Amino acid sequence: MDLPCLIWQRRVEEKWNQLPPSAKTSFSSLTEVDDIFTSVQSRIDCDDVAFLPSVSKDCELRKDSVRAGRLREQGNASFRARDFSTAALYYSQALCGAALGSDQIALCYANRSAALFHLHLHQECLEDIRRALDHNYPTHLQQKLLERRQQCLIRLRQLATEKGGSKDSKENRAGTTLEDEWTGALPRLSPRVLFRFSPEKGRHLVARERISAGEVVLEERAFGSVLIPGTAFGPGAGKCAGTELQERAFGTEDLHCHHCLYQTRNPVPCPGCSYARYCGEACQQEAWEGHHRWECSVAAELQAMGILAHLAVRMAFRAGFEAAQQVRGHLVGPATSGLEMPNKTGGCVTMEGSDGREQISSQGSAARNENPVHCCSTILDPPLDGSYLCVHHLLPHVSGQAPSLRFLCAVTAAVLCQRLRRTGSLPLSWRREAHASDGHSSRDENEDWSPELSMLGAVILRHILQLRCNTQAVTILRDSGVTKSAVSSVHEVRIATAVFPTLSLLNHSCTPNTSLAFGKGVRHDRAATGTRPNSVPGVVTVTVRATQTAGPGQELLHCYGPHCSRMPVKERQKLLLDQYFFLCQCEACSQDLASKGEGQRTATASGLQCTRCQSPLQCSEQGYLCSGPNCGHPMSHAELNHRLQELQELLDKATKLIQNDCPDKAAIHLQAAFDRAEHFLLETHPLLGQLADMAARAQAAMGDWRQAAVHLSRSVDAIRCQYGEDSAELGQQLFKLVQLHFNGGEARKALPLIPKAMHLLSLHFGPCCEEMEELRAMEDCLQRAL
């Protein structure tokens, strides 16, 4: 996904293997990005460029009216079955496939408006009605459309009247936020946060003064982002290859705007390809002007080349020739050893150059942000303005990456440049004629590499290498897809990869003291225009909040992925070393290693108990041993894995039964799993928590809210033990438990849980997230009922 497809990797691997040993040695010794790119320019040929479209043949993104008609018919079938959500998704796919000017466009908009009306999405329905009429919807069919429009307007007026003057703005309820304190463009760093630099940690952020838990410390727009296709969900998701998956499953690209990443139920398609879609005309136009007008004709090739190459191209397009040339002017010459850098006391410390040979850091600063050299002002006053200079200062970490991987990235960048040139997909700022002097161009039409194209290739290569350890996964909480259950089961899904230069200043910890929330950077524009969010263009933003109180001088830390609650210490350290080139020695890793060094580690935290006396088990390399003073019963790793596998199989069967609307049969499998689990699992074991969560969904699907709440309470204990008392996961689980008590009419059980749930959700997602709004509404209703 991040790297190019396997077919392209194998082709480049063949080129690498064909190099003579001396050429490999020479290439491996190169540490400057420009030199690396120059070395591969002569090694690509016309065949490589011509091969690129064949690599992307499985990513056909051209318009296809025949397929569009078929998809619309599938939408009609779902509509007749009253599956309006699926119908709307099919109509959206049909819209994307319909050729510009086709009659299918107006019909699809009209059909989708009907599905949205039944989903009570009246504003979205009105938008699709407008679009259908704008695309010449047949006159003899317009009466039904106009009646639907009138019904939507009536319903929206009723909703506005019901809310009346009692509605408080989110901002008034939210308290102090970044928007209250500051004005101006993103990124915005809290005045309570201080930038620091040290040879050991590199550039990093610390608290200037006390920062309270839940306080926003940073808000930043992405410099660039690319949506990740796939992650199938909905009908057909999970089917094997060769079945109806392609026709029936939907992916991330079907549900999110490809520009701002907002979830949308009525996307607007790109007029040129069948892939890109947007939450509204504003995002569509902004994406077209910013990058898609050049990407559209080669969108399939960019997908085949992987997320990192695609994002690198997009970043280079956004930067433009002049900005790239300007930041390159800030750089010193070839890196040398023994460069001097000012320290925080005003003296100088000796550091190695920017060729990636810095010593391994314990927290990741050397991997994620470049050690600026010969430039005191950059260290003492780093660029935090969202400009291209911020991005350029991120370290490519050349020598940390294998020579064969550098070769793959360089060849990929070079072939993409030639493909863009030959298809006429280069922005004007990267074409030679835009920079020719004396009013004429000196370009030779047969010239493969103009200076501008060579610079573009080097810039793309630098970004590909940077992105290996400087990207941020944009994640959302998505329902698992079990649509028949009234209890949602959400899990975190990566929907995009983005670059946030200021966020990259935060070092890593396996137990971070900050939390990330992603949104759409439109708030200032929205306030100015008074329009609804979907009509305003914007890119994805990240909001960083402190999850713990930080005292003056305490460093702000962010988790790069491997978290101590989800992964053993050795696995965490290996992943961080492989991708980010540092050996993690954070507090969590040090504690885990120290506890193992003592010989044995109790498994109470992982929820294992003796099958004979129910005492906690102790873990060693040989297996597990009962900690009871008069027992000592052993259990092998193989026996434990077998028992866990049996439970997992029962859980999987129950999940499928709930998906097929058979919660009663699912409950039988789950009870069998509980009977087996109680012999060797404590209530805090993660798998027992999953079983309890699924049992709650089965009971809720059968309408037994109170029994569902009993099961979900058991899963809360497991969540609390696994993720912690102040975790976002616990907040989500408590939110679900409140919902069950509310549905079951148990006000006295629901109300005490609401403050804790609100505290955790506000801590991680802010006071205006959707769950907070629902909790407030339930609290008001329950208090009136008492």
N, C-alpha and C positions, 0 to 999 in steps of 0.2 A: 504494500500500500504506500509506504513512504518512499521506497526505492522503485526504480523502473520495473516493468513486468519481466517475468523470467525469460521470455524470448529475447528481449533486448539485452538482459544481463548476460545471457549465454553468448550472444553475438559479440559483445564487447569483451567478454572473457576470452573468446577465441583470438581476438586481436591482441590482447595482452599476452596470451601464451605464445603467439607467433613472434613477439619481440625478441631480438637476440639478448643474451644476458647483459651485454654492455649497455644496451638501450634501457633495460629495466633498472639497472644500477644508476644510470644517469637520471632517469625519471624519478626514482625513489629519493634521490638526493636533493631534489628541488623543494624549496620551502616557501617560495613566493608564489602567490596565486597567479599573477600575470605570467610567470615563467612556466608554470604547469600548463596553463591554457595554451600558450604559444607552442609548447612541445607537442600538443596533440593536433594542432590545426592542420599540419601536413599529413597526419595519419588518417584523416577521414576523407572519403571520396564520394563520388556521386551515388555509388551503390548504397552507401550507408544512409544517405538522405532519402533515396528512393525506397529503402527498406522500411522506413518509419511508418508510412501509411499501412503497410501490411501488418505491422505490429499492433495497430489499433483497429484491425478489422472487426474484432469482437466488441468494440465500443462504437458501433454505428450510431451517429448522432444527427444524421440528415433527416429532414422532414419526410414523412411517409403518410400520405393521405389514406392509403388502404388500411394501414395499421391503425391510424387514428380512428377510422370508421369502426374497426373491430373493437377498439377500446371503448368507444362510445356505446356500442351495443352491450358490452359487458357492464358498463355503468347503468344502462337501462335495466339489465337483468337484476343487478343489485338493488336498484330503486324499487322494482316490482316486489322484491323480497323484503322491502322496507329496511334494508341495510344502507342507510343514507350516508354514513361516513365512508364506507367503501365506494359507494356510487360517486360521491364527490371526488374521491381520489382517481377513479377511472376517468371521469370527465376531465380532470386536470391533465392526466397523461394524454388523453386524446387531444386536448388543446395544444399541448406542446408538440405533438406530432403533425398537426394540421398545417398545411402549407399556407403561406401568407395569401390572403384573398380568397381562401377556400370557404365554401358555405358551411363547412363543419364548425368553424370558429364560433359563429353566432349561435348555432344549435347547441354547442357544448356549453357556452356561457349560460344560455337559457336553461338547459337541463341542470347545470350545477346550481343555478339559483334556486331551483325547486328543492334540490337536496339540502341546501343550506337553510332554506325556509323551514324544512321539517326538523332540522337540527337546532332551530331557534337562533340561528346566527343572522339576525335581520339586517344588520348593517352590511355584512358581507353579501347577503342576498341582493340588497339594493345596488351594490357595486357591480355585481354580475349582470343584473338587469340592464343597467346603464351600458355596460360593455356589449351586451347582446344587441341592443338597439343601435349602438354606434357602429356595429359590424353588419348593419342591414338585415336584421332579423326579419323574416318574411312578414309582410303586412297582415296577411290573413291569420297569423298565429299570435299577433301582438296583444289581443284582448286579454288572454289569460296572463300574459306577462305584466300587463298594466294593472290587472286586478291584484296580482301578487305584490306589486310595488305598493299599492294602496294599503294592503293588509300589513305590510312591514312598517309603513309610516304610522299607521294607527297603533301598532304594538309598541313602537319606539316612543311614541308620545305617552302611552300608558305607563311605560317603565319610567320615563322621566317624571311623570306626575307622582308615581308611587315613591320615588326617591325624594322628590320635593326638596325643601330647604334643609332637611336634616342631614344631607350628605356633606360630610367634611372632606376637604381635599386631603390626599395622601400626605402632602407636604406638611399640612398643619398637624397631622397626627404623628409624623415621623420624628419630630424633634430635630436636633441639629445634624445636618448632613453636609457633605461637600458643597451641594448646591446652595445651602444657606450661607456657608462661610465665604465661598469664593465665587468669582466670576471669571470669565475668560475661557480660553480654549484648553482642551485636554492635551497632555496629561497634567494632572494636578496632584501634587504631593502635599500631604498635611504639613502645616507649619510646625507640628510637633515631631516631625521626622527630620533627621539629619543625615546628610550624605557623609560617608567616611571612606578612607582608603588605607589599607595596610598591606605590606608585602605578603603576609600570611593569608589574608582573606580577600585581597583584591578590593574592588569597589563593592560597597555594601551599605545598607541602611540601618540606622539605629534610632532609638527614641531620644529626642532632644529633651523631652519632659514626659511626665507620666501619661501613658495612653491607656484608656479604659477598654475593657473587653467590649467588642461590638463596634468600636469607633473605626470609621473609614480612614485609612492611611494613604491610599493611592487610588486614583481613578484614571484610566488610560484607554485611549482608542488604539485598536490594532493598526499597525502600519500596513499590514496585509494579512489576508486570511483566505483559505480555500476550503470549501465544504467537502467533506469526505462522503463519497457515494456508498451505497450499500446499507449495512446494518438492517437487514430485512425485518419487517414486522407486518402485522395484519394477516389477512387470509393468504394461505400459501407459504407463509414464513416458516422456515425450518424444514421444508420439503427437500427431498434429495434432488441432485442434479438430474436433468432429463425429465422432470415432471412438469407441473404447471407453474413452477416457481416464477419464471420470467413473466408469465401472464398475470399472476395473482398476488405476488408479494410486492410490497412497496418498500422503498428505502428512504434514507435520510433526505436524498435529493427531492423526494416527492412532498416532503412535509415542511421544508425550511426554505426561506429566501436565500438565494445563492449570493446575495450581497451583504445583507445585515444579519443573516442567520436567524431572523425571527421566525417562529413557527407560524405558518399561514395555512388556512383552509381554502383560500381562493387565489392561488398564484396567477401571475401574469406571465405568459411564456416569452422567451426570446423569439424575435421574428426570424432569426436566421438558422437556429439549430433546435433540436428537439430535447436538449438537456437542460439548459439554464432556465430558471424561472424565478420570479421575484414576488415580494409581498405587495407590490403596487407599482404603478407607472413611474413613480419618483425613483425608487430603487433601481428599476429597470434602466431608466435613463442615466442615472449616476454610474451604474456598472458599465453601461455601454460606452460612455465617454471616458471612463477611467481605464478600462482594460478589455472589456469583452468585444469591442469592435475589432480588435486585433486577434483575440483568442478564438473567436467564433469559428473561423474556417479551419482551425487546427485544434479544436477542443478535444477531439478524440485522441490525437497524438499526445497532447498534454496530459490527458488522463493516463495513457499508457506509460508515460515517463515517470509517473509517481507524484505524490503530493508535494514532496520537497522541491522537485524541479519545477512543477507548476507554480508553486508559491514564489520561488526564486525569480521566475520570469515575470510574474505579476509585480513583484517588488521593484524589479529593474524598470519595468514600464512606468510605474508610478514615479520613480526617481527622475527618469529622463537623463539625457546626455549631459546637460549642463550641470545638474546637481552631482552626478557621478564624477564628472571631471573635477568639479570644485572640491569634493571631499577627498579625492585622490591627491589633490594638491596639499592637503593637510598632513599627508603621510610622509615619513622620512624615507630614506633610501633603504637598501637591503639591510635586513636585520643583522646586528652584530652583537656579540656578547659584551657584558660589562657596561650596559647602558645605565645612565644615572637618572634616577627619578626622585623628585622631592618627597620627603616624608611629612607627616602632619606637624612636625615641629619646625619645619622650614629648612631643614638640612637636606642631605641627599642620601639615598640608599642605592646600592648596586643591584640591578635586576638584569635578567636576560632579556633578549629581544622579543619581538612579536612574532617569532616563527613557530610558536607552539611548544617550545622546549621548556616552559616553566615547570617548576617542581609541582608535584601533585598536591593539590589543596585538600584539606579535610572537609570542606563544605561546598566546593563547587564553583567558587568565584573565578578561578583561573579558567574554568571551562566555559563559563557563560558570558563573561565580559572581558574585553581586551585590556591588557595592562598598557595604558598609554605611555608612549616613550617620547622623551625630548619635548614634552609639551606640558609645562607646569599648569597652565590654565585649564587644560582638559581634566586634569586630576582634581584640582581644587574647585573647579566650577564646571562639572560635566554637562554636556548638552542634554537637557531633560525637557525639550520643547516639542518632541514628536517629529523632529526633522529627520531627513535622510542621514544626517551626520550621526544621530543616535544609533541608527541601524548599522551604519558602517563600522562603528566602534566595537560591535560584537565580535568576539574572537572566532575565526574560522578553524583554529586548532588543527593546522595542516598536518604536522608530524604525528599527531595523536591518532590519525586515521590511516588505515592500511594503504600501501601504495596501489594495490589493485582497486580499492574503493575510490581513491583519488582519480585513478585513470577512468573508471566508470563515470564518475561525476563530470570529469573534464570532457570526455567524448560526448556524453549526453548534452552538455551545454553547447558544445560546438555544433552538433548535428541539429539541435533545436534552432540555433541561430540561422543556419543555412536553410532550414525548412521555412522559417519565418520570412527570410529574405525572398525565397523563390515563390512563396504564395502571396507576396505583397502584404504580409501581415505585420510589418514593422511600423511602429509609431514614427511620425515624421521627425520627432526629436532624435531618433536613432538612425536616421538616414543621412547619407553623406551630403545630399543636395541641400539639406537644411542648414549646413554649415559651410557651404562653398563660398569663397570670397569673390569679389568683383562681379557679382550678379550672375555667375555661371558655375556649373558643376564640372569638376574634373574627373567625375566618376567614369570608370571603364566598365561597360556593361558585362564584360567577361571576368571582371575582378571578383573573386570569391570573398576576399577579406579586405574590406575597407577599414581604415582606422576606427571608425565608429562601430562597425560590426565586431571588430576584435575587442574593443572595450566592452561592448555589450556582453560578449561571451565571457570575458573575465569577470565582469560584475555578476552575471548569473552563476558562474562557478563559485565565486566567493560566497554568495548567498546560500547555495546548496550546501557548502561545507559548514557555514555558520548554522544553518537550520538543523543540522544533525544534533546540536545540543543547545539550541536557543529558541526552539518553538514551544508554544504552550498549547496543550490540548484544550479545546473549547468543549465543555461537557454540559449536558442537561440531565435532568431526572425524567426518565420516560417510563410510562406504564409498560408492564411486561407483555401486554397484548391479550391477557385473559379477559375478554370483553364481557363475559357473562357474569363476572363476580362484581358485587357492589363494593368490595374492598380492593382498592388499587394496590398493586405491588410494583413499586418503582425501582429502577436501577439506573446507575449512572451510565450514560452513553456518550462516547466521543463523537461529536458531529462535525468538527472542523479542526484545522490546524492554523494557528495564528502567531504573529510576532508582536510582542509588546516590549519594546526596548527598555523602558524603565522598570517593568516587572522583572526583567532579566538581571537587575542589580541585586535582587534578593538571593541570598545564599540558601542552600538546602538544609533541611532537617527532616529526619524520619518522624519527628513529633513537632510539627510546625506550630508557630504561635500566630499564624495568619490563616485566613480562609478566603477563597476566591468565589466571586459570583459574576456571571456574564450577563450582559444586557445589550441593548441597542442604543448607540450614542446619538440620540435624537432629542434629548430633553430640552436643550437650549433652543433648538429650532422649533420644537413643539410649542414652547412657551411663547415664542415670537409670533407663530402663525395661528395658534389655536386650533390646529387640525389634529386629527386622530393619529395614533402612532403609525399605523400601517401606511399612511399617505406621505410620510416624511422620510426621505432617504437618510441613511446613516450606516455606519460600520459598527461591528461588534465592539463592545467595551468590556473591560474587566474592572471590577471594584474589589479592592483588597481591604479586608477588615481584620482587626486584631481579635483573636479568639481568646486571648488571655490578657490580663493587665501587664503592661510592659513598663518597667521603671526606667528612669533616665540612664542612657548609655547602653541599654539592653538591645541586642540585635534583633531585627525583624527577620523571621525565617519562613521559608515557603517550601512545601514538599514538591519535588520534581516528578513524583509518581510513586516510587516505592515507599510505602507507609508501614510503620511498625505494626499496625493493627491488621495488616493484610498480607504480610510477607515476612518470612524468617530473615534473620540478620545477614546470613551468608549470601542469600539470594539477593537481598537489597544491595549489599556492597558490590556484588558482581555486576548487577545491572547498571549501577551508577558508574562503576569503573569503565564498563564497556561503552556506555553511551556518552557519559559526561567527563570521563578521564580524571576522576578523583576517587580516592578511597575515603568513604564516609566514616567519620569518627564523631558523629553527633552524640548527644547524650543518650539517645535510645540505643544506638549501636554499641556504645561503650558499656551500657548497663547489660545488654543482652549477652555480649561477649564475656563480661565479668561473671555473670551468673552461670554461664556454661563452664567457665574456667574453674568453678568451685566443684565440678564433678557431675552433679545431677541437678536437674531443674524440675520442680514440681509442675505437674500438668494441670493443676487446678484451674489456671487461667484458660486453658484450652478445653476444659470441660470433660475430662476423662476420669472414670471411677472404676474401682475394682469390681469385678463381676461377682465376687463372693461376699465382701464385707462393705462395699460401697465407699471405701476410703479413697481419697485422691491417689492417682497413679503418679509415679515419678518416671521421667523419661531418661533414657540413656541410649547410646549408639546400638546396644544389643537388643533393646526393646523397652518394655514398660514393667515396672515393679510396684506392687502395692505398698503404700506408705504406712499402712496400719501396723502397729507394734507387734501384733500377734498373728499377722497374716503372711505378708511377703509373697502373695500369689503373683506369678509372672504372666505377661501377655506379650506375644511377639508382634513385630511390626506387620507381618503377613496376616496374622489373625485379626488385628485391629482394622487393617485396610479392607479385609473381606467383609467384616461387619459393617463398616461404613459404606462400602459399595452396595450392599444389600439395601440399606436405608435409602441411598441415593436412587436406586432403581425404583423403589416404591414411591419416592417423592416425584420422580419423573412421570410415572404412570398416573399419579393423582393429578399432576399438572395438565396432562393431555386430556384427562377425563373432564376436568373443569373447563378446558378450552372447548370441548365438545358438548358442553351444557349437561354434564352428568355428575353434579356435585355429590349426589347420594352415593354413587359408586366410588368416587374419589375419597369420601370420608371413610369407607371401609379399608382402603389401602393405607390411609393415613393412620388409622387406629392400629393396624397391624405394625406399622413402622414405630408408633409410640410404644407398643408392647415390647418390641425388641430393643428400642433405644434406652428404655428405663433401666436396663440391666448394666449398661456400661457408659452412658452419657449423663453428665450433669445438666441441669437446666441452663447453664451458661454456654454450652457447646454450640457453635454456629449452626451446625446441621440440625440440631434440635430446634433452634430458633426458626430455621427455614420451614421445618415441618409444622411448627405451631402457626407460622404465618399462613401457610397454605391451608391448614385446617380452618383458620379463621375465615378465609375466603370461601371455602366450601360451605361453612355454616351460614355465612352471609348470603351466599347464592340461594340457599334454601330458606332465607328469611328469618333465621334464628339469630338475631342481632346479639342477644345477651350471651349465648354460647360462643359466638364468634369473638366477642370481647374477652371471654375467659381464655381462649386460645391465644389471642393476640397479646394478652398480658404476659404470657409465658415467653413469647418471642421478644418482648421488651427487655426482659432480663438478659437474654443472650446478646442483644444489640448493645446494651449498656456495658456488658463485660468486654465485648469484642472491640467496640469503638470508643468507649469512654463516656463519662457522665456529661461532657459538654460537646458531644459530637453532633454533626448534622444528621447522621443516620438515626440517632436516638430521637432527635426532633421530629423527623419524618414519621417514625413509628408511633410516637405519642400523638401526633396529628391524626393518624389513622385510628388509633384507639379512641380518641375523642369523638371521631365520626361514628364509630360503632355505638358508643354509649349514647350519643345524641339520637341515632336512629332507633335505639332500643328504649328510649325514654328514660334513661338513667341519669337524670340531671345531677344528682349528688355524687355520682362517680365521675362524671365528665368535667364538672366545673373545677375541681382541684387540680386536674391535669392540664388545663388550659394555660395557666401562667407559665408552667415549665416548658410546655411546647412552644409558646410564644417567645419565651426567652431564647431558646435554642435556635428557632427559625430566624428570629431577628438578628441573632449573633452572626449567623452564617450567610443569610440571604437578604438581610435588611428588613426594615419595618414595613415595607410596602409590598412584599411578595404576596402572591395569590393565596398561599396558605394562611398568612396572617389575616388577610381580609375575611377568609372563611371562618377562621377561629373567632374573630370579633363578632361576626354575625351569629355564630352558634352560641357564643357567650351571652349576647343580648337576648336571644330567644330563650335560652335556658333560665336566665335570671328572671325573666318575666313569667316563666312557667312555675316558678317556686312560690 
